[in-house]
Amino acid sequence: MGILIFIIIVLFIAGGLLILLRSANSHKLPKGITSQPYSDEDD
């Protein structure tokens, strides 16, 4: 019974890590987009 609970916990942790990795990789900007520099004239 303890082994079954351990396997379920490991599967939940692995699934959570995969979801975090997938969401972290999906928010990358395309290569052609660059950031706009801040202008000091807007003060």
C-alpha positions, 0 to 999 in steps of 0.5 A, a space after each residue: 500500500 505504501 509503494 502505491 502511494 509513493 508511485 502516485 506522489 511521484 507521478 503527480 510531481 513529474 506531471 507538475 514539472 512537465 506542465 511547468 516546463 511546457 508553460 515556461 517554453 510557450 512564452 518566448 518571443 519570436 526572433 524578429 521582435 526586439 525590445 523598445 528602449 526607454 526614452 528619458 523625455 517622457 518624464 
